[in-house]
Structures are given as C-alpha cells and as structure tokens.
Amino acid sequence: MVNTAAYQQLTEELSRKNITLVAVSKIKPVPDIKKLYDLGQRDFGENYVQEVVEKQPLLPADIRWHFIGHLQSNKVKYIAPFVHLIHGVDSQKLLKEIDKQAAKLGRVIPVLLQVYIAKEESKFGLDAAELEAVLTAPETASFKNIRIEGLMGMASFSSDPEVVRAEFRTLKVLADRWAPHITENIQLKTLSFGMSGDYPLAIEEGSNMVRIGSLLFGARN
C-alpha cells in the first residue's frame, strides 16, 4: 500500500533542498509503482536483476531505474539497455564489465562507486585505498562508456545516531577529497546515502540522493 501523504510530504521537503528521491520498489508490485508514478515519481530503485527486468517493460518508458543491489558482472548485460544509474559498483572488474556492455549498446551508463563505511560484515564496498586505486587507475580513465557520477554508502543498522552520523561523515570526507579529481568520465556530483530510518541525518551530512522504501511502500514481508 502506497503512503501518498508521506510521499507528498517527503517530496516537498526534498525538492526544497534539491535532493533526489529514489523510491525503493524492490519486492513491490507493479500497480504500487504505477501509483507512485502517477503522483509524479520517476526515480525507482531495484535490488534484483530478474525483478527489474520483468517490471521495466510493464511500466512507463520514462521511469529512471536505479539498480541499488549488489550486482554481479555476469548480470550487467540484462540491465544495461535501460538502467539509469548503477549505485553499487564495488570493483574494477565490475566497472570494466559495465563499460563493455554499454559500448555494445552505444550508450554511456552512469555509476556510483560504493564505499564501505559500516561496521558490518554483510556490507559491500571499497575502502579508502581501493577507492583511490579505482579513481586514479589508467584503465578507469580509458573507459568511454561509463561515467562515475559519485559515491554511495550504507550505514550500520544502529540505534545510535552518532554511529550512523560518523559513518555518513566518512563518506562525505572522501567525496570532498576526490571532488577535484574531475576527468571526462569522473564527475563525483552525487552522494547517495540515507534510507527511510536515517535520511534526515544523511541530509545533514551532505547526501543529495536518498533511497526511501518502507516510508513510501510500507514494510516488506
């Protein structure tokens, strides 16, 4: 069930601050996505390749699909024709595969590099040294069919807001450090962090893209 009141309140708040709202629609049915679309939402986030591949042709063509899950290299080809932004790029190997598949289609696919900021084993991402290696690699500079738009991260599932704030701040510090490193395919304009439970903190710490699911669609089974 779509919470239309929450959506309207959230979009008013975020539009004033020029923050992009990605509505996380994983495991949610097509009619719920269409209802949010009819209210004006265009950016939707999905975690599973098979699911977004099935949903995409059933919904309006101007939806901007964000892939926000952990993406395997052998699955890139399935979303490459239509994906708007890939959030979770956590290796040079994956970056290379996205460039390869985008080249076949004659398009440039925007991506975010995922940085490991949480104190949890279950999270993916690059550490500071690995991020530096990717951003400065000659191979990265040679890619013609990807554009590194920015960074993304996921904070710990912690009840202590200061733990979450510190993790978000770590990502912002890294983003600021590398912001001057602008090339033809590295832009670093987007900072994607913050979800339903912690997005106000994320905005305070510099996020300009938040991924909201349960506030809009209700809890998942």
Backbone bond lengths (Angstrom), bond angles and torsions (degrees), N, CA, C in turn:
res aa  C-N    CA-C-N  psi(-1)  N-CA   C-N-CA  omega(-1)  CA-C   N-CA-C  phi
1 M - - - 1.462 - - 1.530 109.96 -
2 V 1.314 116.41 124.69 1.460 121.67 -179.03 1.526 110.08 -79.24
3 N 1.320 115.96 131.38 1.454 121.93 178.01 1.527 108.09 -91.46
4 T 1.309 116.04 90.37 1.464 120.51 -173.69 1.525 111.98 -66.83
5 A 1.321 117.21 -35.57 1.469 119.79 179.89 1.528 110.16 -64.92
6 A 1.337 116.24 -43.43 1.461 120.24 178.53 1.526 110.54 -63.73
7 Y 1.322 116.93 -39.49 1.452 120.71 179.53 1.524 111.27 -62.25
8 Q 1.321 116.24 -47.20 1.465 119.64 -178.25 1.526 111.20 -64.07
9 Q 1.318 116.39 -41.02 1.464 120.24 178.77 1.532 110.82 -64.52
10 L 1.327 115.11 -43.23 1.462 120.41 -178.10 1.526 111.20 -66.66
11 T 1.317 117.63 -44.14 1.464 119.58 -178.49 1.523 111.53 -66.05
12 E 1.319 116.96 -35.31 1.469 119.32 176.51 1.524 110.70 -63.72
13 E 1.334 115.79 -43.85 1.462 120.57 179.99 1.526 111.53 -63.93
14 L 1.325 116.33 -46.96 1.460 120.48 -174.65 1.519 112.44 -73.30
15 S 1.332 117.38 -34.88 1.462 119.48 -179.49 1.521 111.27 -66.30
16 R 1.330 116.90 -33.64 1.471 120.12 176.97 1.523 111.02 -63.43
17 K 1.322 116.60 -31.07 1.467 121.82 -176.64 1.528 112.71 -100.11
18 N 1.343 116.41 5.40 1.465 122.25 178.38 1.527 111.76 58.30
19 I 1.325 115.35 45.67 1.466 122.24 -179.63 1.526 108.87 -112.72
20 T 1.323 115.91 132.71 1.469 121.25 -179.59 1.524 110.45 -79.93
21 L 1.314 115.65 130.84 1.456 122.38 175.64 1.521 109.65 -98.85
22 V 1.323 116.09 119.58 1.467 121.54 171.51 1.525 106.90 -102.71
23 A 1.318 116.31 114.89 1.465 120.94 179.39 1.531 108.02 -82.50
24 V 1.326 116.67 116.27 1.465 121.19 -175.84 1.531 108.68 -82.56
25 S 1.329 114.09 107.77 1.468 120.32 -170.83 1.521 113.06 -107.61
26 K 1.324 118.00 14.91 1.470 120.08 -179.68 1.532 110.65 -58.96
27 I 1.302 115.06 138.97 1.470 124.41 179.34 1.528 112.42 63.51
28 K 1.326 117.09 11.26 1.459 120.02 177.39 1.532 109.26 -103.08
29 P 1.331 117.08 144.21 1.467 120.58 -174.37 1.528 112.76 -72.76
30 V 1.313 114.42 158.08 1.461 121.56 -179.78 1.533 112.38 -55.03
31 P 1.350 120.79 -42.76 1.467 119.51 -179.79 1.539 112.94 -59.66
32 D 1.330 117.89 -35.67 1.465 120.20 177.89 1.520 111.00 -66.51
33 I 1.330 116.60 -41.18 1.469 120.39 177.58 1.523 109.74 -63.56
34 K 1.329 115.95 -43.72 1.473 119.98 -179.78 1.521 111.14 -62.73
35 K 1.324 117.49 -34.76 1.463 119.98 179.13 1.526 110.74 -64.94
36 L 1.309 116.23 -42.60 1.461 119.74 177.76 1.528 110.49 -68.64
37 Y 1.325 116.23 -37.23 1.472 120.75 175.68 1.536 110.12 -58.54
38 D 1.322 116.34 -44.41 1.462 120.71 -178.64 1.524 112.12 -64.50
39 L 1.335 117.00 -22.17 1.465 121.08 176.10 1.529 111.61 -84.26
40 G 1.330 116.33 -5.91 1.460 119.91 176.70 1.517 116.06 117.29
41 Q 1.340 117.68 -5.11 1.457 120.19 -178.40 1.533 110.77 -73.66
42 R 1.329 116.38 136.18 1.469 120.25 179.19 1.525 113.12 -122.57
43 D 1.316 118.94 -23.68 1.468 121.62 -177.76 1.530 109.87 -97.88
44 F 1.333 115.65 118.62 1.465 121.41 -179.76 1.525 109.65 -126.15
45 G 1.333 115.86 140.91 1.454 121.56 -177.87 1.512 112.30 -111.89
46 E 1.322 115.91 132.29 1.461 122.04 179.11 1.525 110.41 -126.06
47 N 1.340 115.96 148.01 1.465 122.08 -176.48 1.524 114.45 -102.16
48 Y 1.334 116.88 -20.92 1.460 120.39 -171.63 1.519 110.89 -121.11
49 V 1.320 116.08 129.12 1.462 121.29 -175.46 1.522 111.54 -58.95
50 Q 1.332 117.50 -50.91 1.460 119.95 -176.95 1.526 111.64 -59.25
51 E 1.323 115.70 -38.75 1.464 119.46 -177.81 1.524 111.85 -67.05
52 V 1.321 117.72 -45.97 1.466 119.01 -178.38 1.521 111.00 -70.45
53 V 1.324 118.06 -32.43 1.467 121.34 176.76 1.531 110.42 -64.18
54 E 1.320 117.06 -35.55 1.466 120.88 178.41 1.535 111.63 -74.84
55 K 1.333 116.78 -37.71 1.463 120.21 -176.63 1.532 112.57 -75.81
56 Q 1.310 116.88 -37.45 1.466 120.90 -169.51 1.541 113.93 -53.36
57 P 1.328 120.04 -47.03 1.470 118.54 -178.85 1.526 114.29 -73.39
58 L 1.326 117.37 -11.52 1.464 120.93 -178.50 1.528 112.86 -91.25
59 L 1.317 116.25 -3.51 1.464 121.07 -174.39 1.527 110.44 -125.80
60 P 1.341 117.89 165.49 1.469 120.21 -176.09 1.522 113.77 -56.14
61 A 1.327 115.11 145.75 1.460 121.46 -173.01 1.523 113.19 -70.27
62 D 1.326 117.70 -18.02 1.471 118.74 -177.65 1.534 112.92 -90.03
63 I 1.334 118.06 6.82 1.468 119.95 172.29 1.522 108.83 -66.53
64 R 1.333 115.48 137.77 1.464 121.76 176.19 1.529 107.61 -98.98
65 W 1.324 115.36 105.83 1.461 120.93 -176.36 1.526 110.61 -86.25
66 H 1.310 116.04 124.47 1.462 123.33 176.39 1.520 107.62 -105.29
67 F 1.323 117.14 125.92 1.457 118.55 174.21 1.518 107.66 -93.96
68 I 1.336 116.83 114.88 1.461 120.87 -171.50 1.527 112.99 -114.22
69 G 1.326 116.88 1.00 1.460 120.22 179.56 1.523 112.17 -89.22
70 H 1.323 115.46 -178.91 1.466 121.02 176.09 1.525 107.90 -76.61
71 L 1.323 116.48 117.23 1.468 121.64 -172.75 1.525 110.63 -102.03
72 Q 1.332 115.60 127.29 1.461 121.30 174.74 1.522 109.52 -87.48
73 S 1.318 116.23 145.29 1.467 120.72 -176.37 1.525 112.65 -56.92
74 N 1.330 116.80 -37.51 1.466 119.19 -176.84 1.528 113.63 -75.07
75 K 1.325 117.09 -2.86 1.467 120.69 179.01 1.539 112.35 -104.63
76 V 1.317 116.99 -7.66 1.470 120.91 -175.95 1.528 111.13 -57.06
77 K 1.336 117.08 -40.94 1.472 121.23 -174.03 1.521 112.67 -60.07
78 Y 1.321 117.09 -25.36 1.464 119.64 -176.75 1.529 112.81 -76.87
79 I 1.319 117.81 -29.56 1.464 120.11 -178.56 1.524 112.42 -104.08
80 A 1.333 117.17 -11.89 1.467 121.13 -176.39 1.531 114.15 -56.13
81 P 1.341 119.96 -34.28 1.464 118.43 -177.34 1.523 114.47 -66.01
82 F 1.327 118.42 -25.10 1.471 118.72 -171.99 1.522 115.33 -132.16
83 V 1.321 119.45 -11.67 1.457 119.35 -173.16 1.530 111.00 -64.35
84 H 1.323 115.87 139.21 1.467 121.76 -178.67 1.522 111.47 -88.00
85 L 1.349 116.92 -39.24 1.456 121.79 -178.69 1.524 108.93 -156.11
86 I 1.335 116.28 130.44 1.462 121.71 175.37 1.515 108.17 -101.10
87 H 1.336 117.11 117.12 1.465 121.25 -170.85 1.522 113.88 -83.79
88 G 1.310 117.99 -34.48 1.456 118.89 -163.40 1.514 115.87 -105.36
89 V 1.316 119.08 46.33 1.464 120.36 -178.87 1.525 109.08 -77.84
90 D 1.333 115.67 116.58 1.462 119.38 -171.76 1.525 113.34 -125.79
91 S 1.343 117.03 18.92 1.461 119.53 177.51 1.520 110.13 -160.55
92 Q 1.317 115.25 154.96 1.466 120.88 175.00 1.523 110.34 -64.66
93 K 1.332 116.83 -35.58 1.461 121.30 178.62 1.529 111.32 -58.88
94 L 1.328 116.63 -44.77 1.461 120.60 -179.47 1.526 110.57 -67.82
95 L 1.313 116.61 -40.70 1.466 120.76 178.40 1.537 110.13 -59.19
96 K 1.321 116.04 -43.01 1.463 121.42 -179.96 1.530 111.29 -63.36
97 E 1.330 116.56 -40.76 1.463 120.19 -179.56 1.524 111.30 -68.19
98 I 1.323 117.62 -38.61 1.470 120.55 177.71 1.530 109.69 -63.11
99 D 1.330 116.75 -43.79 1.464 120.89 177.76 1.523 110.52 -60.06
100 K 1.311 116.70 -42.29 1.472 122.09 -179.42 1.528 111.25 -62.43
101 Q 1.330 116.76 -47.82 1.462 120.11 -177.57 1.525 111.38 -70.37
102 A 1.331 116.56 -36.01 1.471 120.12 177.43 1.524 110.67 -65.28
103 A 1.328 116.88 -38.55 1.468 120.87 178.97 1.524 111.36 -61.41
104 K 1.318 116.78 -38.66 1.469 120.60 178.61 1.530 111.44 -60.94
105 L 1.331 115.62 -29.71 1.461 121.37 -176.37 1.524 112.52 -97.00
106 G 1.326 116.15 -4.87 1.458 120.44 -178.43 1.519 113.28 67.03
107 R 1.327 116.22 33.62 1.460 119.31 179.13 1.519 110.63 -130.19
108 V 1.317 115.99 163.81 1.465 122.93 174.26 1.528 107.03 -106.93
109 I 1.329 116.26 124.98 1.465 120.67 -179.47 1.529 109.26 -102.96
110 P 1.330 117.59 120.64 1.464 120.58 175.98 1.531 110.50 -74.15
111 V 1.326 116.11 143.23 1.466 121.33 -179.71 1.519 109.97 -138.10
112 L 1.321 115.10 160.59 1.458 123.11 169.36 1.522 108.00 -117.86
113 L 1.318 116.76 140.92 1.453 120.61 174.30 1.526 108.70 -86.49
114 Q 1.317 116.47 128.45 1.458 121.00 -179.62 1.527 109.91 -86.69
115 V 1.317 114.97 126.30 1.464 121.72 -179.76 1.518 109.03 -107.68
116 Y 1.316 115.52 135.21 1.475 121.62 179.14 1.523 108.71 -80.04
117 I 1.341 116.52 108.78 1.466 120.26 -179.62 1.524 112.69 -118.46
118 A 1.339 117.60 -14.76 1.465 120.93 -175.46 1.524 111.31 -87.39
119 K 1.321 114.87 156.60 1.468 120.89 176.92 1.526 109.67 -95.34
120 E 1.342 115.71 49.36 1.454 120.87 -177.72 1.524 109.94 -133.65
121 E 1.305 116.12 136.54 1.461 120.56 -178.30 1.526 112.39 -66.58
122 S 1.323 116.64 -24.41 1.460 119.81 -173.19 1.525 113.10 -78.81
123 K 1.311 118.52 -9.68 1.455 121.57 -177.67 1.531 111.15 -86.46
124 F 1.332 114.93 150.35 1.455 121.82 177.21 1.524 109.03 -104.65
125 G 1.329 115.63 168.09 1.452 118.96 171.96 1.511 113.72 140.99
126 L 1.328 114.56 168.06 1.450 123.40 178.27 1.520 109.84 -87.15
127 D 1.329 117.37 143.68 1.471 118.54 169.57 1.529 107.84 -86.43
128 A 1.318 117.37 -179.84 1.464 121.21 -173.43 1.521 111.83 -60.49
129 A 1.328 116.69 -40.88 1.463 120.34 -179.04 1.529 111.18 -68.86
130 E 1.327 116.76 -40.26 1.462 120.33 179.18 1.525 111.05 -67.51
131 L 1.335 116.26 -37.37 1.467 120.47 176.37 1.529 110.03 -60.52
132 E 1.308 116.02 -46.49 1.468 120.28 178.37 1.533 110.58 -59.15
133 A 1.328 116.60 -43.22 1.459 120.69 -178.86 1.527 111.32 -60.82
134 V 1.334 117.13 -42.63 1.467 120.62 -179.76 1.530 110.51 -67.56
135 L 1.329 117.20 -45.95 1.460 120.82 -175.32 1.522 113.08 -67.57
136 T 1.316 116.91 -27.44 1.465 120.06 -175.86 1.526 113.29 -105.01
137 A 1.317 117.69 -0.35 1.464 120.77 -177.40 1.528 111.18 -68.54
138 P 1.330 118.27 133.73 1.467 120.66 174.44 1.530 112.37 -55.75
139 E 1.342 116.80 -34.64 1.460 119.87 178.67 1.521 110.79 -61.93
140 T 1.340 117.16 -42.77 1.467 120.12 178.49 1.519 110.70 -58.72
141 A 1.320 116.55 -43.58 1.466 120.49 -179.74 1.527 111.68 -63.67
142 S 1.331 116.75 -24.51 1.466 120.63 -177.10 1.519 113.19 -82.00
143 F 1.326 118.05 -15.15 1.461 120.92 -177.97 1.530 109.87 -68.35
144 K 1.328 116.33 127.93 1.465 121.45 -178.51 1.526 113.06 -103.92
145 N 1.336 117.28 -10.31 1.459 119.31 -171.77 1.523 113.70 -121.69
146 I 1.321 116.17 16.20 1.469 120.83 168.07 1.526 108.35 -127.66
147 R 1.318 114.86 157.48 1.462 120.72 171.91 1.523 107.36 -135.55
148 I 1.319 116.60 119.89 1.464 120.40 178.88 1.532 107.81 -81.02
149 E 1.331 114.84 104.24 1.466 121.44 -173.62 1.521 112.98 -81.47
150 G 1.341 116.98 -23.28 1.448 118.44 -175.99 1.509 111.88 168.31
151 L 1.331 114.60 -156.21 1.458 121.54 -176.81 1.525 110.10 -123.72
152 M 1.321 115.37 154.05 1.463 120.27 173.45 1.518 108.87 -136.63
153 G 1.337 115.26 156.11 1.450 120.16 177.63 1.513 110.62 -157.99
154 M 1.337 114.56 161.91 1.466 121.53 177.63 1.519 108.53 -126.80
155 A 1.319 115.95 126.95 1.462 120.61 -179.76 1.522 110.94 -79.06
156 S 1.310 115.65 166.72 1.465 121.32 175.82 1.524 110.82 -63.91
157 F 1.327 116.06 152.16 1.465 120.80 171.47 1.529 107.00 -81.45
158 S 1.320 114.70 82.17 1.459 120.81 -174.71 1.525 110.26 -122.24
159 S 1.330 115.74 143.79 1.464 120.36 175.89 1.523 111.56 -82.78
160 D 1.320 116.62 -5.96 1.461 121.71 179.98 1.526 109.16 -94.61
161 P 1.338 118.06 107.88 1.467 119.93 -176.70 1.520 113.35 -62.29
162 E 1.318 117.32 -26.47 1.464 118.87 -179.43 1.527 111.81 -72.32
163 V 1.330 117.24 -29.46 1.464 120.65 173.28 1.523 109.55 -64.24
164 V 1.327 115.01 -47.41 1.470 120.41 179.96 1.527 110.45 -63.63
165 R 1.322 116.37 -44.32 1.466 120.46 -179.56 1.530 110.87 -59.16
166 A 1.330 116.79 -43.80 1.462 120.95 -178.71 1.526 110.80 -63.21
167 E 1.331 117.14 -37.89 1.464 120.27 179.52 1.529 110.88 -68.76
168 F 1.324 116.26 -42.57 1.468 119.64 175.96 1.533 110.40 -60.46
169 R 1.316 115.74 -41.96 1.468 120.20 -178.02 1.522 111.07 -63.29
170 T 1.334 116.36 -35.24 1.464 120.67 176.94 1.529 110.58 -58.27
171 L 1.326 116.09 -42.67 1.462 120.26 -179.85 1.527 111.22 -67.58
172 K 1.326 116.50 -40.34 1.470 119.99 179.69 1.523 110.77 -65.15
173 V 1.317 117.57 -38.25 1.473 120.93 178.10 1.529 110.15 -62.68
174 L 1.325 116.58 -43.35 1.459 120.01 178.07 1.528 111.25 -64.58
175 A 1.325 116.24 -40.50 1.467 119.95 179.02 1.528 110.72 -62.84
176 D 1.317 116.53 -43.26 1.467 120.35 179.41 1.529 110.90 -65.48
177 R 1.327 115.60 -37.59 1.465 119.77 -179.90 1.523 111.37 -62.01
178 W 1.327 116.58 -41.02 1.455 120.35 -174.63 1.517 113.96 -97.35
179 A 1.319 117.77 -3.51 1.468 120.75 -179.30 1.537 113.48 -55.09
180 P 1.342 118.80 -37.81 1.471 118.12 178.63 1.523 113.99 -70.77
181 H 1.336 117.35 -11.72 1.468 121.51 -176.43 1.527 108.73 -83.31
182 I 1.329 115.84 68.65 1.451 121.30 -176.19 1.531 109.41 -98.80
183 T 1.318 115.03 128.07 1.462 121.15 174.19 1.516 107.51 -130.42
184 E 1.315 116.24 -174.06 1.464 119.56 -178.92 1.523 111.74 -61.37
185 N 1.335 117.70 -33.94 1.462 119.30 -177.77 1.526 113.90 -117.33
186 I 1.329 117.50 14.69 1.470 121.89 173.34 1.523 108.45 -127.25
187 Q 1.327 116.68 115.11 1.462 121.11 -175.35 1.537 113.22 -114.38
188 L 1.326 116.75 -41.12 1.468 122.89 176.97 1.530 113.38 54.19
189 K 1.326 115.10 48.15 1.467 120.40 177.89 1.530 112.53 -96.06
190 T 1.321 116.68 -18.13 1.461 120.94 -173.06 1.521 111.03 -109.63
191 L 1.331 115.47 133.66 1.457 122.50 172.11 1.520 107.11 -120.82
192 S 1.318 116.79 108.59 1.461 121.95 -175.56 1.524 110.03 -106.51
193 F 1.323 115.95 99.38 1.457 120.62 171.30 1.517 108.63 -154.85
194 G 1.329 114.59 152.31 1.458 120.99 -176.31 1.513 111.27 111.22
195 M 1.360 114.62 127.67 1.465 120.90 179.20 1.535 108.79 -127.86
196 S 1.333 116.67 -167.88 1.466 120.04 -172.90 1.523 112.88 -54.28
197 G 1.346 116.69 -39.46 1.456 119.55 -174.63 1.512 115.82 -85.20
198 D 1.344 116.64 -15.02 1.473 117.51 -173.79 1.530 113.82 -137.60
199 Y 1.341 117.45 11.95 1.460 118.29 -174.56 1.535 114.19 -62.65
200 P 1.374 120.97 -32.84 1.462 117.75 177.49 1.535 112.28 -61.45
201 L 1.343 116.08 -40.15 1.464 119.99 176.21 1.525 110.38 -63.58
202 A 1.315 116.19 -41.92 1.461 120.67 -178.97 1.525 111.19 -60.01
203 I 1.323 116.12 -42.35 1.467 120.17 179.73 1.528 110.21 -64.61
204 E 1.320 116.08 -41.52 1.470 119.81 177.67 1.521 111.35 -59.83
205 E 1.328 116.80 -32.34 1.463 121.01 -176.64 1.529 113.65 -94.94
206 G 1.329 117.05 7.37 1.457 118.98 169.44 1.506 117.90 111.52
207 S 1.331 118.72 4.83 1.463 119.96 178.02 1.531 110.51 -65.95
208 N 1.333 116.30 140.98 1.465 119.43 172.01 1.529 112.09 -121.82
209 M 1.345 115.70 13.68 1.464 121.73 172.85 1.521 108.29 -149.73
210 V 1.329 116.97 123.17 1.463 120.52 -179.16 1.526 109.13 -119.98
211 R 1.338 114.68 148.62 1.465 121.69 -176.22 1.531 107.71 -113.12
212 I 1.332 116.63 105.56 1.462 121.74 -171.59 1.523 110.11 -115.53
213 G 1.329 116.44 124.12 1.459 120.52 179.38 1.511 113.53 -117.33
214 S 1.332 116.79 -70.38 1.464 120.63 -171.01 1.527 113.35 -63.80
215 L 1.313 119.42 -30.76 1.466 121.17 177.02 1.526 111.56 -62.21
216 L 1.322 116.06 -30.34 1.458 121.03 -175.97 1.522 112.90 -97.01
217 F 1.329 116.34 -39.96 1.464 121.19 -173.04 1.525 113.90 -107.73
218 G 1.339 117.77 -6.98 1.446 120.47 -174.87 1.522 111.04 87.23
219 A 1.321 115.77 169.09 1.464 120.62 -178.07 1.517 110.95 -64.28
220 R 1.337 115.43 148.21 1.471 120.82 177.16 1.529 109.73 -90.25
221 N 1.323 114.43 149.27 1.462 119.63 176.47 1.522 109.62 -71.93
